[in-house]
């Protein structure tokens, strides 16, 4: 699954266009490297998203084409 779509489906970012812009602005990195929106997400990937001063770091646990709002947090695990 594409990185921008994963961010939207997992509800880490609200809209896919915003996820796309975050990737283009190099605010999203996977496994320590800035990635484009077209990057194929794999299980075990570590995604870092920078929201201004705050950084969110998560590990990919599941990949699903669509997820209910209640199921979305099960797709990733937050890392400190």
C-alpha positions as CSV (number, residue, x, y, z in Angstrom):
1,X,0.0,0.0,0.0
2,X,1.2,3.5,-0.8
3,X,2.5,5.6,2.1
4,X,0.0,8.4,1.6
5,X,-2.9,6.0,1.6
6,X,-1.6,4.1,4.7
7,X,-1.4,7.4,6.6
8,X,-5.0,8.2,5.7
9,X,-6.5,4.7,6.3
10,X,-4.7,4.4,9.7
11,X,-6.0,7.9,10.5
12,X,-2.5,9.2,11.4
13,X,-3.2,12.1,8.9
14,X,-6.8,13.1,8.2
15,X,-6.8,13.5,4.4
16,X,-4.8,11.8,1.7
17,X,-3.9,15.1,0.0
18,X,-2.5,16.4,3.3
19,X,-0.5,13.1,3.6
20,X,0.8,13.6,0.1
21,X,1.9,17.2,0.9
22,X,3.6,16.0,4.1
23,X,5.6,13.5,2.1
24,X,6.5,16.1,-0.6
25,X,7.6,18.5,2.2
26,X,9.9,15.7,3.6
27,X,8.0,15.7,7.0
28,X,7.5,11.9,6.7
29,X,10.3,9.4,7.0
30,X,10.3,5.7,6.9
31,X,13.1,3.7,8.6
32,X,15.1,6.9,9.0
33,X,14.9,8.1,5.4
34,X,12.5,10.7,3.9
35,X,10.1,9.0,1.5
36,X,7.8,9.9,-1.3
37,X,4.1,9.3,-1.1
38,X,4.5,6.4,-3.6
39,X,6.7,4.4,-1.1
40,X,5.2,0.9,-0.6
41,X,4.6,0.4,3.2
42,X,5.6,-3.0,4.6
43,X,5.0,-4.6,8.0
44,X,7.5,-3.6,10.6
45,X,8.3,-0.2,8.9
46,X,9.0,2.6,11.4
47,X,7.2,5.8,10.2
48,X,8.1,9.2,11.7
49,X,5.8,12.2,11.1
50,X,6.8,15.7,12.1
51,X,4.0,18.0,13.1
52,X,5.7,21.3,13.7
53,X,7.7,20.8,17.0
54,X,6.1,17.4,17.7
55,X,7.3,14.1,16.1
56,X,5.1,11.0,16.0
57,X,7.0,7.7,15.6
58,X,5.0,4.5,14.9
59,X,5.6,0.9,13.8
60,X,3.4,-0.6,11.1
61,X,1.6,-3.7,12.6
62,X,-1.1,-4.2,9.9
63,X,-1.9,-3.1,6.4
64,X,-5.6,-2.9,5.4
65,X,-7.2,-1.3,2.4
66,X,-9.9,0.2,4.6
67,X,-10.5,0.3,8.3
68,X,-13.3,1.4,10.6
69,X,-12.5,4.3,12.9
70,X,-12.3,1.9,15.9
71,X,-10.0,-0.5,14.1
72,X,-7.5,2.1,12.8
73,X,-5.3,2.3,16.0
74,X,-4.7,-1.4,15.7
75,X,-2.8,-0.8,12.4
76,X,0.2,0.7,14.2
77,X,2.0,0.9,17.6
78,X,3.3,4.2,18.9
79,X,7.0,4.2,19.8
80,X,8.6,6.7,22.2
